[in-house]
C-alpha cells in the first residue's frame, strides 16, 4: 500500500495495492469530514468520470470525504474493452471495492469515519455486494443509474440504508431498480429524476442526483 501527495487530508493521489496490481485513486476532504464515500464506477469509466467527480464535489461541500479510484488497472481496462469479461464480474468488482475500504481503514484520520458507497451502473451492484459482505463497516449506499439487480441474492443481506436514483426516461433500468428495490430489506428509498435518461445529461438532472446523494449520506454518516 502506498500513499502519495500532501498529508493535509485535503487532496491527494493514492495507490492501493490489490494483489499483484496497483489501483490509482484520488482521496479528498478527509480533514474534518463526518464520513467518507467510496465511488464504484460503471463499465468503461474510472476515477476521472466527470459525472462522479461532480457528485463527489457536492458531497465534499456537505462535509464528506471522497475516494474515487479505478476498479480496474489500465491493462485490465484494455482487456475488458475487447472482451467485456470484467465489467459484469460483480464479485470481482466488489472485491476491489472491499480492498479499497480495507486500505482506507489503515489511515489514522479515516479509521473512525463512517463509510458509504456510491455506485454507478454495474458499480452499484458491486457496492451492494460489498456492503452485504461488510455490514459492520458500511453505513449507507447510493446507486446512480445503477444495476442493483446484478447484486443478486446479496440484495437481501444488505443492512446499510440504500438509496436508488434512476432517470424517469431510463425505462428499462427503472424497472430493474423497482424489482431490486422490492428485494432490499434495509431501510431504502427509490428516487426517480423525472425527464432524465441513463447518464443524467439533461439540464439540472445531475445536480438533482448530487443533492439526493449528499442528503442521504449526510443523514446516515457521522450521526
C-alpha positions as CSV (number, residue, x, y, z in Angstrom):
1,X,0.0,0.0,0.0
2,X,1.3,3.4,-0.9
3,X,0.1,6.9,-0.4
4,X,1.4,9.9,-2.3
5,X,0.8,13.6,-2.2
6,X,0.2,16.2,0.6
7,X,-0.7,14.9,4.1
8,X,-3.1,17.7,5.0
9,X,-6.1,15.4,4.3
10,X,-7.4,17.8,1.7
11,X,-6.5,16.3,-1.7
12,X,-4.0,13.6,-2.6
13,X,-3.3,10.9,-5.1
14,X,-3.2,7.4,-3.7
15,X,-2.1,4.0,-4.8
16,X,-3.9,0.9,-3.4
17,X,-2.3,-2.5,-3.6
18,X,-4.7,-5.2,-4.8
19,X,-2.8,-8.4,-5.0
20,X,-0.3,-8.2,-7.8
21,X,-1.7,-4.9,-9.2
22,X,-2.0,-1.3,-8.0
23,X,-5.1,0.8,-8.2
24,X,-4.9,4.5,-8.7
25,X,-7.2,6.9,-6.8
26,X,-7.9,10.4,-5.5
27,X,-8.7,10.9,-1.9
28,X,-10.1,14.3,-0.9
29,X,-11.6,16.1,2.0
30,X,-10.6,13.9,5.0
31,X,-9.8,16.8,7.3
32,X,-12.8,17.4,9.5
33,X,-15.0,15.0,7.5
34,X,-18.1,13.5,9.0
35,X,-17.7,10.4,6.9
36,X,-16.1,9.1,3.7
37,X,-17.7,7.9,0.5
38,X,-16.0,5.4,-1.9
39,X,-17.1,5.6,-5.5
40,X,-17.6,2.4,-7.6
41,X,-17.8,3.5,-11.3
42,X,-19.5,1.6,-14.1
43,X,-18.1,-0.1,-17.1
44,X,-15.8,1.9,-19.3
45,X,-15.4,4.6,-16.7
46,X,-12.9,5.4,-13.9
47,X,-11.8,7.9,-11.3
48,X,-11.9,10.7,-13.9
49,X,-15.6,10.3,-14.7
50,X,-17.0,13.8,-14.9
51,X,-20.3,12.7,-13.5
52,X,-18.8,11.0,-10.5
53,X,-16.4,13.9,-9.9
54,X,-19.3,16.3,-10.0
55,X,-21.2,14.3,-7.4
56,X,-18.1,13.9,-5.3
57,X,-17.6,17.7,-5.2
58,X,-21.1,18.1,-3.9
59,X,-20.5,15.5,-1.2
60,X,-17.4,17.4,-0.1
61,X,-19.3,20.6,0.2
62,X,-21.6,18.6,2.5
63,X,-18.6,17.8,4.8
64,X,-17.9,14.3,3.4
65,X,-14.6,13.0,2.2
66,X,-14.5,11.1,-1.1
67,X,-12.3,8.3,-2.6
68,X,-12.5,8.0,-6.3
69,X,-10.4,5.1,-7.7
70,X,-10.1,2.9,-10.7
71,X,-11.6,-0.5,-10.1
72,X,-9.5,-1.9,-13.0
73,X,-5.9,-1.2,-14.0
74,X,-5.2,0.2,-17.4
75,X,-4.2,-3.2,-18.6
76,X,-7.4,-4.8,-17.3
77,X,-9.5,-2.0,-18.8
78,X,-7.9,-2.6,-22.2
79,X,-8.8,-6.3,-21.9
80,X,-12.3,-5.5,-20.9
81,X,-12.9,-3.1,-23.8
82,X,-12.2,-6.1,-26.1
83,X,-13.8,-8.9,-24.2
84,X,-16.3,-7.2,-21.8
85,X,-15.3,-10.0,-19.4
86,X,-14.8,-7.8,-16.3
87,X,-17.5,-5.2,-16.4
88,X,-20.1,-7.7,-15.4
89,X,-18.0,-9.7,-13.0
90,X,-19.7,-8.2,-10.0
91,X,-17.9,-10.4,-7.4
92,X,-14.5,-9.2,-8.8
93,X,-15.5,-5.6,-8.8
94,X,-16.9,-5.9,-5.3
95,X,-13.7,-7.4,-4.1
96,X,-11.8,-4.4,-5.4
97,X,-14.1,-2.1,-3.5
98,X,-13.6,-4.1,-0.3
99,X,-9.8,-3.9,-0.8
100,X,-10.1,-0.1,-1.1
101,X,-12.2,0.1,2.0
102,X,-9.8,-2.0,4.0
103,X,-6.9,0.2,2.8
104,X,-8.8,3.3,3.8
105,X,-9.0,1.9,7.4
106,X,-5.2,1.9,7.6
107,X,-5.2,5.7,7.5
108,X,-5.3,7.1,11.1
109,X,-7.5,10.0,10.1
110,X,-10.1,7.7,8.5
111,X,-10.2,4.9,11.0
112,X,-13.2,6.3,12.9
113,X,-15.1,7.7,10.0
114,X,-18.4,6.2,8.8
115,X,-18.2,4.7,5.3
116,X,-20.6,5.0,2.4
117,X,-20.6,3.6,-1.1
118,X,-21.7,5.4,-4.2
119,X,-22.1,3.2,-7.2
120,X,-23.0,3.9,-10.9
121,X,-24.1,1.3,-13.5
122,X,-22.5,-2.1,-12.7
123,X,-20.6,-0.4,-9.9
124,X,-23.8,-0.1,-8.0
125,X,-24.2,-3.9,-7.9
126,X,-20.6,-4.1,-6.7
127,X,-21.3,-1.6,-4.0
128,X,-24.3,-3.6,-2.8
129,X,-22.4,-6.9,-2.8
130,X,-19.5,-5.3,-0.9
131,X,-22.0,-3.7,1.6
132,X,-23.7,-7.0,2.2
133,X,-20.3,-8.6,3.0
134,X,-19.3,-5.7,5.3
135,X,-22.4,-4.9,7.2
136,X,-20.4,-3.6,10.2
137,X,-18.3,-1.2,8.1
138,X,-20.7,0.3,5.5
139,X,-23.4,2.7,6.8
140,X,-25.0,3.9,3.6
141,X,-25.2,3.1,-0.1
142,X,-26.3,5.2,-3.1
143,X,-26.9,4.0,-6.6
144,X,-27.0,6.3,-9.6
145,X,-28.5,4.8,-12.7
146,X,-27.3,1.5,-11.4
147,X,-27.9,-2.1,-11.9
148,X,-28.7,-3.3,-8.4
149,X,-30.4,-6.3,-9.9
150,X,-27.0,-7.7,-10.7
151,X,-26.2,-7.9,-7.0
152,X,-28.5,-11.0,-6.9
153,X,-29.0,-12.7,-3.5
154,X,-26.8,-10.1,-1.8
155,X,-29.6,-7.6,-2.0
156,X,-31.4,-9.3,0.8
157,X,-28.3,-9.3,3.0
158,X,-27.6,-5.5,2.7
159,X,-28.2,-3.8,6.0
160,X,-27.0,-0.3,5.1
161,X,-29.7,2.3,4.2
162,X,-29.8,2.3,0.4
163,X,-31.0,5.0,-2.0
164,X,-31.6,4.1,-5.6
165,X,-31.6,7.0,-8.1
166,X,-32.9,6.4,-11.6
167,X,-33.8,8.6,-14.5
168,X,-37.5,8.7,-15.4
169,X,-36.8,8.1,-19.0
170,X,-34.4,5.3,-18.4
171,X,-37.3,2.9,-18.5
172,X,-35.6,-0.5,-18.6
173,X,-33.2,0.4,-15.8
174,X,-36.0,1.9,-13.8
175,X,-37.9,-1.4,-14.0
176,X,-34.9,-3.3,-12.9
177,X,-34.4,-0.9,-10.0
178,X,-38.0,-1.4,-9.0
179,X,-37.5,-5.1,-8.9
180,X,-34.3,-4.8,-6.9
181,X,-36.0,-2.3,-4.5
182,X,-38.6,-4.9,-3.6
183,X,-35.9,-7.4,-2.6
184,X,-34.0,-5.0,-0.4
185,X,-34.6,-5.5,3.3
186,X,-32.6,-2.5,4.5
187,X,-34.0,1.0,5.0
188,X,-34.5,2.2,1.4
189,X,-35.8,4.8,-1.0
190,X,-36.2,4.9,-4.7
191,X,-35.9,8.4,-6.2
192,X,-36.9,8.9,-9.9
193,X,-35.4,12.0,-11.5
194,X,-38.2,12.9,-14.0
195,X,-37.1,13.7,-17.5
196,X,-33.6,12.2,-17.0
197,X,-32.1,9.5,-19.2
198,X,-29.4,7.0,-18.1
199,X,-26.5,9.4,-17.9
200,X,-28.5,12.3,-16.4
201,X,-27.2,14.6,-19.1
202,X,-30.3,16.8,-19.1
203,X,-30.2,20.2,-17.6
204,X,-30.3,20.0,-13.8
205,X,-30.5,16.2,-13.7
206,X,-27.0,15.6,-12.3
207,X,-27.4,18.4,-9.8
208,X,-30.5,16.7,-8.5
209,X,-28.6,13.4,-8.2
210,X,-25.8,15.2,-6.3
211,X,-28.3,16.8,-3.9
212,X,-30.1,13.5,-3.2
213,X,-26.8,11.6,-2.7
214,X,-25.4,14.3,-0.4
215,X,-28.5,14.4,1.7
216,X,-28.6,10.6,2.0
217,X,-25.0,10.4,3.1
218,X,-25.2,13.3,5.5
219,X,-28.3,11.7,7.1
220,X,-26.7,8.3,7.6
221,X,-22.9,9.0,8.1
222,X,-21.4,10.6,11.2
223,X,-24.6,10.6,13.2
